[in-house]
Amino acid sequence: MTAARIQCAVLGLGRLGYYHAKNLLTEVRGAAIVQVIDPLPGRAKDVAQTFGVASYSDDVLDAFSNPAVDAVVIVTPTRTHAEMIKLAASYGKDVFVEKPLTLQLEESIDVTKAVEEAGIICQVGFMRRFDPAYADAKRRIAAGEIGKPLYYKGFTRDAGAPPPEFIKDSGGLFVDCSIHDYDIARYLIGAEITAISGHGRVLKYPFMEAYGDVDHALSYFEFDNGAAGDAEASRNSPYGYDIRAEIIGSEGSLFIGELRDKSLTILNATGSRYEIIPDFQTRFHDAYRLELQHFIDCVRSRNTPIVTAEDATINLKIALAATESMRSGKKVVLQPQASL
Ligand SMILES: NC(=O)c1ccc[n+]([C@@H]2O[C@H](COP(=O)([O-])OP(=O)(O)OC[C@H]3O[C@@H](n4cnc5c(N)ncnc54)[C@H](O)[C@@H]3O)[C@@H](O)[C@H]2O)c1
């Protein structure tokens, strides 16, 4: 790699892809975007013009075969990720890819192997690990400030239901949402999940029944070091985007996250109030910026990222087990542990 800056192509310029492209250009040191790609007519051209990117295309193959591209940032729909990562591996391009890698466990294992065999860097978008509050919790747990971490409690509440077109390909609430809790719980507790039970119901959005999905769910899980945890996921948080966690240790607890958006309290004759974080871009702005910085730093140093394709596969295995448990009504044991 000769370029001073890591030359990236951004694949998929939708809700999150546009945001990642903007972050790469404005907030990440050592990165450049050489190409943007999206099959939606006119989309890549518009984004290229907005950001002053020289090259755009509606065909992802253009990025893989482009010798000027060092790394691809894959923010396309989940069903396309696996094939693109395999292509990246075959062309020797490093990969940042949004979660999940795929909805099929076998495919996730295949992709993980392809990444390892090709020796490319592959970081997956479990951005909570980079959020300053979660990252600080990790440091404090390591420093022994709450003793031994014993229990993880997490909430992932979306402000509303995404449209049916998204739900039908999302893999369901455990795979789409709780997967973030499984990842950060494994990271903070420092252990692997060995058993899980999942529960869920449609409470607000009847259209989800047609897709076998639920809009409110709870999973309870056990770790191989004796710790335990639970994660609630919901599409019914009309007050805003509500992501919080608690780590209960033998000597104390850590509360992570809050509802308040800005440090502003509004007072008038009706009382006092503050505004609530509206969406994931607001809550995780720093995390999205810092995860891309970590990726670029890893590409440059050839160090393994702190969240890999193997982590993504383990997280998927746990989420699929929670889904299976919800349907069967039985706890699922992940033998011998939730690893590959
Ligand atoms: N980490 C997170 O918190 C988080 C949040 C939201 C979404 N995501 C993930 O990001 C990914 C994208 O989600 P989104 O909400 O931005 O979706 P989106 O539908 O808004 O955008 C997807 C874009 O990809 C384009 N596209 C479709 N097929 C393509 C192909 N073959 N090649 C190139 N581009 C293609 C579409 O035209 C669209 O512009 C999903 O995997 C999703 O799970 C992660």
Ligand as a Chemical Component Dictionary entry (heavy atoms), coordinates in Angstrom:
data_LIG
# 
_chem_comp.id                   LIG 
_chem_comp.type                 NON-POLYMER 
_chem_comp.pdbx_formal_charge   0 
_chem_comp.three_letter_code    LIG 
# 
loop_
_chem_comp_atom.comp_id 
_chem_comp_atom.atom_id 
_chem_comp_atom.alt_atom_id 
_chem_comp_atom.type_symbol 
_chem_comp_atom.charge 
_chem_comp_atom.model_Cartn_x 
_chem_comp_atom.model_Cartn_y 
_chem_comp_atom.model_Cartn_z 
_chem_comp_atom.pdbx_ordinal 
LIG N1  N1  N 0  -24.811 -0.551 12.898 1  
LIG C1  C1  C 0  -26.004 -0.016 12.925 2  
LIG O1  O1  O 0  -26.412 0.549  13.913 3  
LIG C2  C2  C 0  -26.868 -0.055 11.696 4  
LIG C3  C3  C 0  -27.925 0.856  11.575 5  
LIG C4  C4  C 0  -28.679 0.827  10.391 6  
LIG C5  C5  C 0  -28.380 -0.084 9.393  7  
LIG N2  N2  N 1  -27.354 -0.963 9.579  8  
LIG C6  C6  C 0  -27.023 -1.924 8.507  9  
LIG O2  O2  O 0  -26.530 -1.194 7.386  10 
LIG C7  C7  C 0  -26.908 -1.847 6.187  11 
LIG C8  C8  C 0  -27.617 -0.836 5.280  12 
LIG O3  O3  O 0  -28.734 -0.352 5.968  13 
LIG P1  P1  P 0  -29.456 1.029  5.542  14 
LIG O4  O4  O 0  -30.444 1.286  6.593  15 
LIG O5  O5  O -1 -28.440 2.073  5.197  16 
LIG O6  O6  O 0  -30.203 0.539  4.206  17 
LIG P2  P2  P 0  -30.812 1.437  3.019  18 
LIG O7  O7  O 0  -31.845 0.590  2.380  19 
LIG O8  O8  O 0  -31.162 2.796  3.513  20 
LIG O9  O9  O 0  -29.579 1.632  2.025  21 
LIG C9  C9  C 0  -29.045 0.568  1.264  22 
LIG C10 C10 C 0  -28.444 1.177  -0.002 23 
LIG O10 O10 O 0  -27.757 0.129  -0.679 24 
LIG C11 C11 C 0  -28.090 0.211  -2.068 25 
LIG N3  N3  N 0  -27.916 -1.116 -2.671 26 
LIG C12 C12 C 0  -28.807 -2.114 -2.784 27 
LIG N4  N4  N 0  -28.234 -3.184 -3.390 28 
LIG C13 C13 C 0  -26.968 -2.829 -3.660 29 
LIG C14 C14 C 0  -25.888 -3.495 -4.290 30 
LIG N5  N5  N 0  -25.995 -4.757 -4.741 31 
LIG N6  N6  N 0  -24.719 -2.814 -4.396 32 
LIG C15 C15 C 0  -24.567 -1.568 -3.936 33 
LIG N7  N7  N 0  -25.573 -0.878 -3.326 34 
LIG C16 C16 C 0  -26.749 -1.520 -3.190 35 
LIG C17 C17 C 0  -29.516 0.698  -2.113 36 
LIG O11 O11 O 0  -29.834 1.311  -3.358 37 
LIG C18 C18 C 0  -29.513 1.715  -0.964 38 
LIG O12 O12 O 0  -29.129 3.003  -1.390 39 
LIG C19 C19 C 0  -27.770 -3.052 6.584  40 
LIG O13 O13 O 0  -26.965 -4.207 6.592  41 
LIG C20 C20 C 0  -28.200 -2.712 8.004  42 
LIG O14 O14 O 0  -28.400 -3.883 8.820  43 
LIG C21 C21 C 0  -26.599 -0.961 10.689 44 
# 
loop_
_chem_comp_bond.comp_id 
_chem_comp_bond.atom_id_1 
_chem_comp_bond.atom_id_2 
_chem_comp_bond.value_order 
_chem_comp_bond.pdbx_ordinal 
LIG N1  C1  SING 1  
LIG C1  O1  DOUB 2  
LIG C1  C2  SING 3  
LIG C2  C3  SING 4  
LIG C2  C21 DOUB 5  
LIG C3  C4  DOUB 6  
LIG C4  C5  SING 7  
LIG C5  N2  DOUB 8  
LIG N2  C6  SING 9  
LIG N2  C21 SING 10 
LIG C6  O2  SING 11 
LIG C6  C20 SING 12 
LIG O2  C7  SING 13 
LIG C7  C8  SING 14 
LIG C7  C19 SING 15 
LIG C8  O3  SING 16 
LIG O3  P1  SING 17 
LIG P1  O4  DOUB 18 
LIG P1  O5  SING 19 
LIG P1  O6  SING 20 
LIG O6  P2  SING 21 
LIG P2  O7  DOUB 22 
LIG P2  O8  SING 23 
LIG P2  O9  SING 24 
LIG O9  C9  SING 25 
LIG C9  C10 SING 26 
LIG C10 O10 SING 27 
LIG C10 C18 SING 28 
LIG O10 C11 SING 29 
LIG C11 N3  SING 30 
LIG C11 C17 SING 31 
LIG N3  C12 SING 32 
LIG N3  C16 SING 33 
LIG C12 N4  DOUB 34 
LIG N4  C13 SING 35 
LIG C13 C14 SING 36 
LIG C13 C16 DOUB 37 
LIG C14 N5  SING 38 
LIG C14 N6  DOUB 39 
LIG N6  C15 SING 40 
LIG C15 N7  DOUB 41 
LIG N7  C16 SING 42 
LIG C17 O11 SING 43 
LIG C17 C18 SING 44 
LIG C18 O12 SING 45 
LIG C19 O13 SING 46 
LIG C19 C20 SING 47 
LIG C20 O14 SING 48 
# 
